[in-house]
Structure formats: C-alpha cells, structure tokens
Amino acid sequence: YYHYNPIILKIQYQMSVNSKNKGSKAERELAKVWERWTGYKFSRTPMSGGWAKSIESFGDLTCTDPKHSHKFPFSVECKSYKGITFNDILKGTKSDVLRFWEQASYDANRCNKIPLLFMRENGMAKQTYFLVCDVKVGKLIVDLSKKSLDMIALSCSLGNLLVFNSNDLTAIPYNEFYKAVRKL
C-alpha cells in the first residue's frame, strides 16, 4: 500500500529545483570568471552534463570561442553545495569531494582533457571556488604564481590532488598557464 502525500512530493521537488538552480547559477558565474581570466567566450554545457555525451562536449563548462574552443585543454566540472568538507577523506568515509573528482576525471579522460574541479559552498565570496586538480597541474600553478599559496594536499585512491582558492589560479596570466599545461 502506497500513501500519496502531495505536500512531501512538493517539498522534494522544490528542493531538487532549488539545487539545480543553485548549480546552474554557480556554473554561469564560473563561465564569467573564465571569460574575464582568458578573454575567450565560455558557456554552461547545455543541460550541464546531460548533453555531454559527444566527444566535443564534456563537463559543466565549455569554451565556445571559435578562436580557442578546439584547443581548450580542460574539462571543467562545477559543484555548488551547502557545505564542502575535506575531513571525510581523512576519516576514510564517503567523501563528496572524491565523488566529484571521480566524475571530473571520468569526463576528462573520455575527451582526453585535463580535469579541473571547481567547488563552492554557501557563504564563499562571490565568484570564488575551491579548485581541485591533480598534482602535476597544481605544481604548475605553484611554479607560475608570484606569491606563496595556501593549499591542501590530498593523497587518495584517485591519485595525488591539490586544492587551491580559485583566485590563485586566475591571478596567473592565462596564456602562461595554457602554454605550461599544453606541455603536459
């Protein structure tokens, strides 16, 4: 026997709509960050991942600038959550961060791109994200930066990762970062 409760269904539907809207907003903001940083046009991937079945579309953000889209080397994943914790990794419990990274890596490998994961939680400064990348890309960020950086190093079953404030990445001239990444 199934009891139909329209109030509960409405609340559950509203929560999923709100979280989808929150994710879409974070992706639109991230597109603006990338446009400002690179000088190229970026957009949310249509249906943000749902459309990402072809080899040309992947992740949550795509370069749509005709001058750069064909050589853009990244698969960019964007997540927006109420709270993001890194201590689950140390506890050995289920970690959203590792689940997000697994998704970003899967999409990037499918398209032969470099994964970059941008995560934001409630209360972070506007257009600021946690940036998760593999240690090779992270080392480039450290080497190209003109200042000392705060970061978190993660060693897990998915590899060695570094976590930065996204503003540390965008402080580096994009062309320098792009050229260094292309050599990987």
Secondary structure, 3 states (H helix, E strand, C coil): CCCCCHHHHHHHHHHHHHHHHHHHHHHHHHHHHHHHHHCCCEEECCCCCCCCCCCCCCCCEEECCCCCHHHCCEEEEEEEECCCCCHHHHHCCCCHHHHHHHHHHHHHHHHCCEEEEEEEECCCCCCCCEEEEEHHHHHHHHHHCCCCCCCEEEEECCEEEEEEEHHHHHCCCHHHHHHHHHCC
